[in-house]
Amino acid sequence: FTKGMAVAIVELGKTYETTLEERCDPDFQRSVGAFGADSGMRATEIKRVEYLKRGVKVSGQGGVFKASIDKDVIPNGWLD
């Protein structure tokens, strides 16, 4: 893969508010890559992640955005 490519597909679950106690749980910290008070008050579940069949050049944008890619690069089982 090279710079400027989309390389994976992610299925997101619900977004929910958390407490500091929940954010201090070691399992939670490993899943979000942040520690206790360093992580935000909201968390979004990541249900599954998989590499695309090949990288796709995507123009970068700030924040969260959607990108159109060919269906033939989507891994099996994602479009069913």
C-alpha positions in Angstrom: 0.0 0.0 0.0 1.1 3.6 -0.6 0.2 7.0 0.9 -3.3 8.2 0.1 -4.9 4.8 -0.2 -8.0 3.3 1.4 -6.8 -0.2 2.6 -9.6 -1.6 4.8 -13.3 -1.7 5.4 -14.9 -1.2 8.8 -18.3 -2.1 10.2 -19.3 0.2 13.0 -21.8 -0.5 15.8 -23.5 1.8 18.1 -22.0 4.9 19.7 -22.6 5.3 23.4 -21.6 7.4 26.4 -19.2 5.9 28.9 -18.3 6.6 32.5 -14.7 7.1 33.7 -15.0 3.8 35.5 -15.8 2.0 32.3 -13.0 3.8 30.5 -10.5 2.7 33.2 -11.3 -1.0 32.5 -8.2 -2.6 30.9 -10.3 -4.4 28.2 -11.9 -1.1 27.2 -8.5 0.6 27.1 -7.1 -2.0 24.8 -10.1 -1.8 22.5 -9.9 2.0 22.1 -6.1 2.5 22.4 -6.5 5.2 25.1 -6.4 5.2 28.9 -9.1 6.3 31.3 -9.5 10.0 31.4 -7.5 10.3 28.1 -10.3 8.7 26.1 -13.5 10.5 25.2 -16.8 10.2 26.9 -18.3 8.5 23.9 -17.2 5.2 22.3 -18.2 3.5 19.1 -18.2 -0.2 18.7 -16.1 -1.7 16.0 -17.8 -4.8 14.9 -15.4 -6.0 12.2 -12.4 -4.9 10.1 -10.9 -6.4 7.0 -8.3 -5.4 4.4 -9.6 -4.6 0.9 -8.6 -6.9 -1.8 -6.3 -4.1 -3.0 -5.6 -0.6 -2.0 -7.7 2.2 -3.6 -6.5 5.7 -4.2 -8.7 8.2 -2.2 -8.4 11.9 -2.0 -7.9 12.9 1.6 -10.4 15.1 3.5 -10.6 16.4 7.0 -12.8 14.5 9.5 -15.0 11.6 8.7 -16.0 11.2 5.1 -17.4 8.6 2.6 -15.5 7.4 -0.4 -16.8 5.5 -3.5 -14.8 2.4 -4.4 -15.4 -0.4 -6.9 -17.3 -3.4 -5.5 -14.6 -5.8 -6.7 -12.2 -4.6 -4.0 -14.7 -5.3 -1.2 -13.8 -8.6 0.7 -16.2 -11.6 0.3 -19.1 -11.5 2.8 -19.4 -7.7 3.1 -22.1 -7.1 0.4 -24.4 -10.0 1.3 
